[in-house]
Structures are given as C-alpha cells and as structure tokens.
Amino acid sequence: MKKYLWWFTLCLLPLGLAGCGDGDSEMPKNSDGTNVEDGSSSNNDPEELPKLADIGIVNPVIAMTNLSFTYNDGRLTEVFSAPRDYYLFGSHPLSIKYSYESKDEPFNTVYQNIKRNEDGFITYVERINSGRSQGHYHESFASATLTYDEEGHLVKEEGRSENSEWLVEYEWSDSNLVEVRYRDEVYRFDYGENEYLNPGIFIQFSLVNAHTISIFNQNLYYYSGLLGRPSKNIPIGYYDYYTSHDFISHVLNLSYDPLEAHLDLVDKKLSGSTKGYHHHYYFEGSPTIYSKE
C-alpha cells in the first residue's frame, strides 16, 4: 500500500495538454487560449519568449534566495538580485541580458543569435561579456550548442570560448536528471523511495552550475523555459565525484510553509558538516508536492 501525503493543493497540469472541444469545429488551443492553426505550440515563434505553462510549469517561482522574478503574460521577463544585478529576457529579437551596475567597474552579458528547436528550447547561443576592471575595458566571446532528448530534457552542452572548449553531459531516467558529467567531475542524484513532485524548480542545475563550466553560469536562466523541462521529482540527495575514488555525499532535506507558499531545500554534506546551505523558493500559490512511501 502506498501512502500519499499531499502538501499542496494545486494540481500540476499534464505536459503538453491541448484543449479539445465537443465538435469538429473547435480549434485546439495554446496555453494563452489562442487558436493553434498549424498544430504548433505557442513556443514556436523563434523570436518570442516561451510561456512556462507550455513546458508544464503552471505555478512559476516568484523568488529564490537573493532573487526576485517578474513575469508578463506567463513569460519570464526580468530577474533582479539586489543591489545592482539585473537579468532581462526580451522578445523580437529574442535575447537575454545581464548587467551589473557599478560606476567604476560595470559588467554586462548579452546572449544573442539564439536558435531554438520546435519545442522552443535553445539549440545554439552566443554570449558576449564586456566590462571595465581597474580602468581597462575587457570583452570576451563564447558560443554553445545544446541538445535535448525526445521529452525535452537537456542532454548535452558543447561550448567554446576564446580560451577553452567544454562538454557537459546530462543523463535522465524516468524524466529525472540522474547524472551530470563534466571532465573528471560527476554528479549523481538520488531520488530515493519517497518521491517529491517537482513544482518547477531546477535544484540540480543550481548545485552543478556552482562548479562546472556552462555558457549559462546561473541556474536562474533555466526558469525562462528556454533550456528544457525540469525533473519530474525533487532529489533527496546527491553525490559529487571529483575522481573515480573520491566523492562527497550530500543530503537534501525538504520543508514547506503553506502560509507563505515557501519551499526550503537544505543541502548538507554528510562528512561531519554541522550546517547546510538553504535554497529558498517562493510561489504565488501552492503547487502540488507529495511523498510516496
């Protein structure tokens, strides 16, 4: 007998759900209620930001640790990190911009020449970093090609900058990210016997991006819907392998405050550490999470 513990009340919509009517004259609908005349989703405009509902995120994160998110018509348009960090997501042309506002040492990043697949996920992107440091102006260029599986999960990133090349591989099982490989570093995620439904967070990318090279060096970019679908479940722990014989074991403890729609994941090393790092997530409403025993 499996016992279900419901912590939230809003049910996740099935991925890729299309509207259907009682008669043959009823047109299929996009997530925004508009007609789909050619069978495509509303993510098919190559110059338009995707609607998060189209990849199954019906209740997006509105704040994370040190970050606040702004949405417009179901699309992520801005992320702010106090006091001087701004991330802007724009359409026509499709672009992502980051700026660090400083009088003496400003810094900017622009993602441009973005190409996407039929699901609306980025398959190619170029990044230009520019800024001033110690009185000198610097600019650097990088590009990356990204590959997805049939379910829309990111499986490979091949990147190149002026000084290096990199390959990051992502392995999925049962719609969950189970392993990330970059050079000699391997991250393996454990979901255990208890399964926690994922309301739309990218915790695995947050843990990995702190160490690996990626053209998207902040996990917040994944919340735009441009980089594939999130895992079906939230992991309960992970292993960080630096070599084949050396690894660090982590446990992820989950808690939820229903009054604030606040999800807290505590990342704690199992090697004698007494403190853990908290990942805070806030939602407008209460998405569904359950524990299956």
Secondary structure as the mmCIF struct_conf table of DSSP 4:
data_model
#
loop_
_struct_conf.conf_type_id
_struct_conf.id
_struct_conf.beg_label_comp_id
_struct_conf.beg_label_asym_id
_struct_conf.beg_label_seq_id
_struct_conf.end_label_comp_id
_struct_conf.end_label_asym_id
_struct_conf.end_label_seq_id
HELX_LH_PP_P HELX_LH_PP_P1 LYS A 2 LYS A 3
STRN STRN1 TYR A 4 TRP A 6
STRN STRN2 LEU A 10 LEU A 10
HELX_LH_PP_P HELX_LH_PP_P2 CYS A 11 PRO A 14
TURN_TY1_P TURN_TY1_P1 LEU A 15 GLY A 16
BEND BEND1 ASP A 22 GLY A 23
TURN_TY1_P TURN_TY1_P2 ASP A 24 SER A 25
HELX_LH_PP_P HELX_LH_PP_P3 GLU A 26 PRO A 28
STRN STRN3 LYS A 29 LYS A 29
TURN_TY1_P TURN_TY1_P3 SER A 31 ASP A 32
BEND BEND2 GLY A 33 GLY A 33
STRN STRN4 ASN A 35 ASN A 35
BEND BEND3 GLU A 37 GLY A 39
HELX_RH_3T_P HELX_RH_3T_P1 SER A 42 ASN A 44
TURN_TY1_P TURN_TY1_P4 PRO A 46 GLU A 47
BEND BEND4 GLU A 48 GLU A 48
HELX_LH_PP_P HELX_LH_PP_P4 LEU A 49 LYS A 51
HELX_RH_3T_P HELX_RH_3T_P2 LEU A 52 ILE A 55
TURN_TY1_P TURN_TY1_P5 GLY A 56 GLY A 56
BEND BEND5 VAL A 58 ASN A 59
STRN STRN5 VAL A 61 MET A 64
TURN_TY1_P TURN_TY1_P6 THR A 65 ASN A 66
STRN STRN6 LEU A 67 ASN A 72
TURN_TY1_P TURN_TY1_P7 ASP A 73 GLY A 74
STRN STRN7 ARG A 75 SER A 81
TURN_TY1_P TURN_TY1_P8 ALA A 82 ARG A 84
STRN STRN8 ASP A 85 GLY A 90
TURN_TY1_P TURN_TY1_P9 SER A 91 LEU A 94
STRN STRN9 SER A 95 TYR A 100
BEND BEND6 LYS A 103 GLU A 105
STRN STRN10 PHE A 107 ARG A 116
TURN_TY1_P TURN_TY1_P10 GLU A 118 ASP A 119
BEND BEND7 GLY A 120 GLY A 120
STRN STRN11 ILE A 122 SER A 133
TURN_TY1_P TURN_TY1_P11 GLN A 134 GLY A 135
STRN STRN12 HIS A 136 TYR A 148
TURN_TY1_P TURN_TY1_P12 GLU A 150 GLU A 151
BEND BEND8 GLY A 152 GLY A 152
STRN STRN13 LEU A 154 SER A 161
BEND BEND9 GLU A 162 ASN A 163
STRN STRN14 GLU A 165 SER A 173
TURN_TY1_P TURN_TY1_P13 ASP A 174 SER A 175
STRN STRN15 ASN A 176 TYR A 182
TURN_TY1_P TURN_TY1_P14 ARG A 183 ASP A 184
STRN STRN16 GLU A 185 ASP A 190
BEND BEND10 GLU A 193 ASN A 194
STRN STRN17 TYR A 196 LEU A 197
BEND BEND11 PRO A 199 GLY A 200
HELX_RH_AL_P HELX_RH_AL_P1 ILE A 203 ASN A 209
TURN_TY1_P TURN_TY1_P15 ALA A 210 HIS A 211
BEND BEND12 THR A 212 THR A 212
BEND BEND13 ILE A 215 PHE A 216
BEND BEND14 GLN A 218 GLN A 218
HELX_RH_3T_P HELX_RH_3T_P3 ASN A 219 SER A 224
BEND BEND15 GLY A 225 LEU A 227
HELX_LH_PP_P HELX_LH_PP_P5 ARG A 229 SER A 231
BEND BEND16 LYS A 232 LYS A 232
STRN STRN18 ASN A 233 ILE A 234
BEND BEND17 ILE A 236 ILE A 236
STRN STRN19 GLY A 237 THR A 243
TURN_TY1_P TURN_TY1_P16 SER A 244 HIS A 245
STRN STRN20 ASP A 246 ASP A 257
TURN_TY1_P TURN_TY1_P17 PRO A 258 ALA A 261
STRN STRN21 HIS A 262 LYS A 269
BEND BEND18 LEU A 270 GLY A 272
STRN STRN22 TYR A 277 PHE A 283
BEND BEND19 GLU A 284 GLY A 285
STRN STRN23 PRO A 287 PRO A 287
STRN STRN24 TYR A 290 LYS A 292
#
